[in-house]
């Protein structure tokens, strides 16, 4: 599937020209699910998948309500950042690193993607896993990454009569 070649991409999108073409084509064909998903999957199949391509793919699948794939992509994004930064897998070891670098854009991207895994897990009915993510995000910043909101949805306070 070849994308149209006359599509403009945002200047801030840090991806290769071929990935830009595929992502732009996906946006152009948004209403045609098969075509747009084909372009997104082709972007993910590029030899060097950039972080911005993963973010775009996550957003695509999230807004298309394809939660299993959105979760898969969000996890891949988190894993990629963790590997690139050589961060520990254990949350208790990772938390101080994240807290000490909260203003770093890659750390913020990681935290946003990790919070997204909690939201998507909740949408998939994986409540315990969603709560774990929300509690961990609360330890970083309860409000900014949506942890309090997600927990209030997952654990509603019973209304008084």
C-alpha positions in Angstrom: 0.0 0.0 0.0 1.6 3.2 -1.1 0.7 6.5 0.6 -0.2 9.6 -1.4 3.0 11.7 -1.8 1.4 15.2 -1.5 0.5 15.1 2.2 2.0 17.6 4.6 3.1 16.5 8.1 3.6 18.7 11.1 7.2 20.0 11.3 7.4 18.8 15.0 6.9 15.2 14.1 10.3 13.5 14.6 10.0 10.6 12.2 11.6 9.6 8.9 10.1 10.8 5.6 8.7 7.4 4.8 7.0 7.2 8.3 5.7 10.8 7.8 4.1 9.8 4.5 2.5 6.7 6.1 1.1 8.7 9.2 -0.2 11.5 6.9 -1.9 8.9 4.7 -3.5 7.3 7.8 -4.8 10.7 8.8 -6.0 11.4 5.3 -7.9 8.1 5.2 -9.2 8.2 8.8 -12.8 7.3 7.7 -11.6 4.2 5.9 -10.6 1.9 8.8 -8.9 -0.7 6.7 -6.8 1.8 4.8 -5.9 4.0 7.7 -5.0 1.0 9.9 -2.9 -0.4 7.1 -0.9 2.8 7.0 -0.4 2.8 10.8 0.7 -0.8 10.8 3.1 -0.1 7.9 4.6 2.8 10.0 5.0 0.4 12.9 6.7 -2.1 10.6 9.5 0.4 9.6 13.0 -0.9 10.4 13.6 1.9 13.0 10.3 2.8 14.6 10.6 6.3 16.2 8.9 7.3 19.5 6.6 9.7 17.6 5.4 6.9 15.4 4.6 4.8 18.5 2.7 7.8 20.0 0.8 8.3 16.8 -0.1 4.6 16.6 -1.2 4.6 20.2 -3.5 7.6 19.6 -4.9 6.1 16.4 -5.8 2.8 18.1 -7.1 4.5 21.2 -9.5 6.8 19.2 -10.5 3.9 17.0 -11.5 2.0 20.2 -9.1 -0.8 19.4 -8.1 -1.1 23.0 -6.0 -4.3 22.8 -3.7 -2.9 20.2 -3.7 0.6 21.9 -2.5 -1.2 25.1 0.1 -3.2 23.1 1.5 0.0 21.5 1.5 2.0 24.8 3.4 -0.9 26.5 5.9 -1.0 23.5 6.4 2.8 23.9 7.1 2.4 27.7 9.4 -0.6 27.0 11.3 1.3 24.3 12.0 4.3 26.6 12.9 2.0 29.5 15.4 0.1 27.3 16.8 3.3 25.7 17.3 4.9 29.1 18.5 1.6 30.7 16.0 2.0 33.5 15.2 -0.8 36.0 12.1 -2.8 35.5 11.2 -2.7 39.2 8.9 0.2 40.1 10.5 0.9 43.5 13.9 1.3 41.7 12.4 3.3 38.8 10.3 5.7 40.9 13.2 7.8 42.3 14.6 8.1 38.8 11.3 9.4 37.4 10.8 11.8 40.3 14.3 13.3 39.9 13.8 13.9 36.2 10.2 15.0 36.0 10.9 18.0 33.7 12.7 15.8 31.1 10.5 15.4 28.0 11.2 11.7 27.6 10.4 11.0 31.2 7.1 12.9 30.8 6.4 10.9 27.6 7.1 7.7 29.5 4.8 8.7 32.4 2.0 9.7 29.9 2.3 6.4 28.1 2.4 4.4 31.4 -0.7 6.3 32.6 -2.3 5.5 29.3 -1.8 1.8 30.0 -3.8 2.2 33.1 -6.7 3.9 31.3 -6.7 1.3 28.6 -6.5 -1.6 31.0 -9.6 -0.1 32.8 -11.4 0.1 29.5 -10.5 -3.6 28.9 -11.9 -4.6 32.3 -8.4 -5.3 33.8 -9.4 -3.4 36.9 -6.6 -4.7 39.3 -3.9 -3.9 36.7 -5.4 -0.4 36.1 -5.5 0.3 39.8 -1.9 -0.7 40.2 -0.9 1.7 37.5 -3.0 4.5 38.9 -1.6 3.9 42.4 2.0 4.0 41.0 1.2 7.2 39.1 -0.2 8.7 42.2 3.2 8.3 43.8 4.6 10.5 41.0 1.9 13.1 40.6 -1.7 12.4 41.5 -3.2 15.1 39.4 -1.1 15.7 36.3 -1.2 12.2 34.8 -4.8 11.4 35.7 -4.2 9.0 38.6 -6.7 10.5 40.9 -9.4 10.7 38.2 -8.8 7.1 37.2 -8.9 5.9 40.8 -12.1 7.8 41.4 -13.7 6.1 38.5 -12.4 2.7 39.5 -13.3 3.1 43.1 -16.4 5.3 43.3 -17.4 6.7 46.7 -20.9 5.4 47.5 -23.5 8.2 47.5 -25.3 8.9 50.7 -29.1 8.9 50.7 
